[in-house]
């Protein structure tokens, strides 16, 4: 069985780490370099870097910042934001990323998943899915949660797998920043549709939320931001508690 992963997320805007609620009302959460170093020291299993305004602003991911972070960390590093071509994906890998996270560009042209997978390997292609529940159905959003698409989430997750995604990063916009727990129902739904590793994102607020997501769903990773950034749950304490609950943790 795959050991579960604890994954802090750096949402980057204007070169700073930010955090909001349901993708809105962003506030400053600190220097990304300082946070990255702290998470390595605390024993995080992986680190995710998302340039949340790159696609909306129609520009590239912040490659110089990616390079700086890659130089100081020694854990798997996933980078996303504005990656819309194989060429740019290769630049991000060259800058030090281990995995690429693609979202809006993949929805716009699913063939990009296949092209990146053939170039850098499917294990390095993470399809991020931002989803919002409306009238009983989960809908896929792009452009940093700004644009609703025609895709239902389970259909898009299945399609992403068929095109060669190696992993899904699944964020519930309804739960994001609410600190009331992960979207268990959503994770169960998608876990029954795909055979990919799934990173759960959106809603972590207390240690038992991680117990729930790992014991009630197929998620192999749990991602959080503000509770780690602001020291509400130290990663060593979280990992030690999960071990007492017989959850296989790295």
Secondary structure as GFF3:
##gff-version 3
##sequence-region A 1 250
A	DSSP	beta_strand	5	13	.	.	.	ID=ss1
A	DSSP	beta_strand	16	21	.	.	.	ID=ss2
A	DSSP	beta_strand	24	30	.	.	.	ID=ss3
A	DSSP	alpha_helix	32	42	.	.	.	ID=ss4
A	DSSP	beta_strand	46	51	.	.	.	ID=ss5
A	DSSP	alpha_helix	63	72	.	.	.	ID=ss6
A	DSSP	beta_strand	76	80	.	.	.	ID=ss7
A	DSSP	alpha_helix	86	94	.	.	.	ID=ss8
A	DSSP	beta_strand	99	102	.	.	.	ID=ss9
A	DSSP	alpha_helix	104	108	.	.	.	ID=ss10
A	DSSP	alpha_helix	111	120	.	.	.	ID=ss11
A	DSSP	three_ten_helix	122	124	.	.	.	ID=ss12
A	DSSP	beta_strand	125	134	.	.	.	ID=ss13
A	DSSP	beta_strand	137	142	.	.	.	ID=ss14
A	DSSP	beta_strand	147	152	.	.	.	ID=ss15
A	DSSP	alpha_helix	153	162	.	.	.	ID=ss16
A	DSSP	beta_strand	167	172	.	.	.	ID=ss17
A	DSSP	alpha_helix	184	191	.	.	.	ID=ss18
A	DSSP	beta_strand	197	201	.	.	.	ID=ss19
A	DSSP	alpha_helix	207	216	.	.	.	ID=ss20
A	DSSP	beta_strand	221	224	.	.	.	ID=ss21
A	DSSP	alpha_helix	226	229	.	.	.	ID=ss22
A	DSSP	alpha_helix	235	244	.	.	.	ID=ss23
###
